[in-house]
Amino acid sequence: MDLVSVLSSPQTGADEPDARPARRIVLIDPRSERRAVTHLLIGGCPALDVVGLAADLDEAAVQIRAEQPDAALVEIQMPVTDGLAAIAALREGFPELRIVVCSFRDDAATRQAAHEAGADGYLRKPLEVSALARLVDA
């Protein structure tokens, strides 16, 4: 099964009466690692539904307008638009969107800058899916 098929398939537990609706997220990460993170989220957390993949801010804006996700998972290190600038632009353009950083960078200055730019949370890679679910749901 290819990635598009996996992303468009319904989440496990969606038909159960008690099941909470999955939180919809757009993954903004320019690396090939996007595929690995997406598979981790799909397999590891039925409460999160990856509804869009974007390599940069422009692609992300298109995905967010089209899919109306609950949250964006953003990598700080992006080649075209700096991740911090992307966070600020997302916060301005989509004020209700939860923005969670997921990056290998984990220094205090970067964390602080991300929060000042408008991030709601910051997670270090490798990603802990349960921590992401808590931040998206907060």
C-alpha positions in Angstrom: 0.0 0.0 0.0 1.4 3.4 -0.9 1.6 6.5 1.3 -1.4 8.2 -0.3 -3.6 5.1 0.3 -2.5 4.9 3.9 -3.2 8.6 4.4 -6.6 8.4 2.9 -7.7 5.3 4.8 -10.0 5.7 7.8 -8.5 5.6 11.3 -8.9 2.5 13.5 -11.6 3.0 16.0 -13.4 5.7 14.1 -16.7 3.7 14.1 -16.7 3.1 17.8 -19.3 5.2 19.6 -16.9 6.3 22.4 -14.0 7.1 20.1 -12.9 10.7 20.0 -12.5 12.1 16.6 -8.9 12.0 15.4 -7.0 15.3 15.6 -6.0 16.3 12.1 -2.5 17.4 11.5 -0.3 18.7 8.6 3.3 17.7 8.7 5.7 20.4 7.5 9.2 18.9 7.1 11.4 19.2 4.0 13.3 16.0 4.5 12.7 12.5 3.3 12.2 11.8 7.0 8.6 13.1 6.6 7.6 9.6 5.3 9.0 7.9 8.4 7.3 10.4 10.8 4.1 10.0 8.9 4.2 6.2 9.2 5.1 6.5 12.9 2.0 8.7 13.5 -0.3 6.5 11.5 0.8 3.3 13.2 1.5 4.7 16.6 -1.4 7.0 17.4 -4.9 6.5 16.0 -5.9 9.8 17.8 -3.8 11.7 15.1 -4.7 11.7 11.4 -2.0 13.1 9.0 -4.1 15.0 6.4 -1.3 16.8 4.7 2.4 16.8 3.9 4.3 19.9 3.0 8.0 20.6 2.3 7.8 24.4 2.9 5.6 27.2 4.1 3.9 27.7 0.7 2.8 24.1 0.5 1.8 24.1 4.1 -0.5 27.1 3.6 -2.2 25.3 0.7 -2.6 22.2 2.8 -3.9 24.1 5.8 -6.5 26.0 3.8 -7.7 22.8 2.0 -7.7 20.4 5.0 -8.5 22.7 8.0 -6.3 20.7 10.4 -6.2 21.0 14.1 -2.5 21.3 14.2 0.7 21.6 12.2 3.9 19.7 13.1 6.8 21.9 12.0 10.5 21.2 11.6 12.7 24.2 12.5 15.4 23.5 9.9 13.8 24.2 6.5 15.7 25.3 3.3 13.5 27.9 1.8 11.8 29.6 4.7 13.4 29.4 8.1 11.2 27.3 10.5 10.9 30.2 12.9 9.7 32.5 10.2 7.3 29.8 9.1 5.9 29.5 12.6 5.4 33.3 12.8 3.6 33.3 9.4 1.4 30.3 10.4 0.5 32.0 13.6 -0.5 35.2 11.8 -2.4 33.4 9.0 -4.0 30.7 11.0 -4.4 32.0 14.6 -6.5 29.0 15.8 -4.0 26.4 14.5 -2.0 24.5 17.1 1.7 24.7 16.1 4.1 22.0 17.5 7.8 22.0 16.6 9.5 18.7 16.1 13.2 19.0 15.5 16.6 17.5 16.2 17.6 21.0 17.5 17.1 21.1 21.2 19.0 24.0 22.6 17.3 26.5 24.9 17.7 29.5 22.5 15.9 27.6 19.7 13.1 26.5 22.0 12.7 30.1 23.3 12.7 31.5 19.7 10.1 29.0 18.6 7.8 29.9 21.5 8.3 33.6 20.8 7.5 33.0 17.1 4.2 31.4 18.2 4.7 27.7 18.7 2.4 26.0 21.2 4.8 23.2 21.9 8.3 21.8 21.2 9.3 18.2 20.8 12.7 16.7 20.1 13.2 14.1 17.5 13.0 11.2 17.6 9.4 11.9 18.1 7.4 10.5 21.0 3.9 10.1 19.5 2.1 10.2 22.9 3.8 13.5 23.7 2.7 14.9 20.4 -0.9 13.7 20.9 -1.0 15.5 24.3 0.3 18.8 22.8 -2.2 18.7 19.9 -5.0 17.9 22.3 -4.1 20.6 24.8 
